[in-house]
Structure formats: C-alpha cells, structure tokens
Amino acid sequence: MSLLSRQTLILATLACTLVACATSPLGRRQFLLVSDAEVSQAGAASFQAMQKKIPQSKDSRQVAYVNCVSAAIVNEIPRLQVQGRLHVPTGWEVAVFDSKDVNAFALPGGKIGVYSGLLKVAATQDQLAAVVGHEVSHVLAGHSAERYSETVASQIGGVVVQATTGVNGDLVGMATQAFILLPFSRAHETEADLLGLDLMAAAGFDPRQSITLWQNMARAGGGKPPEFMSSHPSDETRIRNLSERLYTAMPIYERARAEGRQPRCS
C-alpha cells in the first residue's frame, strides 16, 4: 500500500470514529468502511467454499422444511419497522448442510446455511424461525461490514499507540480483542436477537418460542467461556433480553396471525 493510500485510510478511519458513519436498524450508531457490494462478494465466495467443503443434505423433506421457514422469514423483511438502515440483498439462497453441528449462519449477499444438527435442538418451526431470523438479521444490520471495519480501525490504532507510547503491540492487540472487538460482537448478537424476534413475529412465528430455543441451547451446550470473554451473550442474558422484547414482538405476532400469516412448515 502506498504512503498516500495509508494516510487516506487512517484519515477515513479517524473521521468515521469521530462521527459514526451509519445507524443500525435498531438505532445503534455504526462505523462502516466497506460497501454492501464488497461484503456481498466476500459472502458469496465464502458460501461457495462451504458448499464444496461440507456435504449438503439429501433429505428432500428436511430441505423443504428449512426452505419453508427461511422463505417465510425473508418475505417479511419489507414489513420491518426500523430506526436505521437495512442492508437487504437482492435475493436469498438457502443450503442445508449434512452435519451434526448445532449451527446456522447467514452471509452478506443473501446466503443462508442451516446445519442438520440444529434441527434436533430447534425442535419446532417457531424455534427454527428464531435461529433463521437471528442470522438473517446479522445481514440486514450490516454486521459483517461493521466487524471488518472495526478490525481495520483497531489494527491502525494499535500501530499508532505502539509508535507513540512504546507499549508492546501484542499487549495492545489483546486488550483491543477483550475490551473492544468482543463487546462489539456481543452487541451485534443482541441486536440480531431482538431484530430477529420482530422478524419472526412478522412472519407469524411465535416469538415466545425463541426463549424455549435458548433454554434448549443451554441444555445442549457444554462448557462455555465466561460472558466477559465471549463473543456471544450468555444464554441467561439472551433469554432475559428476549423476554423483555416480547412486549414489542407479541403485538407484531398477533397482527400477523390476524392478517393470515400462519406458516405451516413441517
């Protein structure tokens, strides 16, 4: 990278740090250095790599079930009432991976992946909708672009601190990871939980089942790091946050059911 390019990047980073560049769907100030097109391209490439690496389910009923829930979720994105910007892909693609892992993801560019092992923990369509709604919300909120931007900014900041104070760069990096990047990730997870709750409710899935899902997750999970050192909130924190959000989600759910949005995925 040329000296001019580095100077430009540093100036852009400092400018965006001082005045947040965007507002998330739930009103949180965000700092973004990359465009939707750039992260969408990276998301599509990652999705293709996973499709080559992990076998996909050959169970047609299982695939149809996951597609049914996912379609009901993404079809309701235009109905979402948000305080900031939604990063909405032009289309969505769903893959069900034949794996015992209890996992799912959504990538920029509209790529949704569900591991078959998840279906043993997310035991109902409503619980699966809670997971899909959460993962899709990461995309809608632009979290991938935000995480990348935070990483770039922290690397630049570490270099500046070391050059001006003599503090060891590794120590700076460890502190940044623990006190900046991980808390931001927990903020992303909480935001995706809450936005996903509204999204599943708008699709006609029972938002109360999100709490049952995380109770199942807590029972299925093994040893976990303390919440302070984790990129995800604890199960107890998630359940509390979701319970508090039900006052918003339940009226959305009741209106969706009254308007005929009653998914029957099986």
Secondary structure, 3 states (H helix, E strand, C coil): CCHHHHHHHHHHHHHHHHCCCEECCCCCEECCCCCHHHHHHHHHHHHHHHHHHCCECCCHHHHHHHHHHHHHHHCCHHHCCCCCCCCCCCCCEEEEECCCCCCEEEECCCEEEEEHHHHHCCCCHHHHHHHHHHHHHHHHCCHHHHHHHHHHHHHHHHHHHHHHHCCCHHHHHHHHHHHHHHHHHHHHHHHHHHHHHHHHHHCCCCCCHHHHHHHHHHHHCCCCCCHHHCCCCCHHHHHHHHHHHHHHHHHHHHHHHHCCCCCCCC
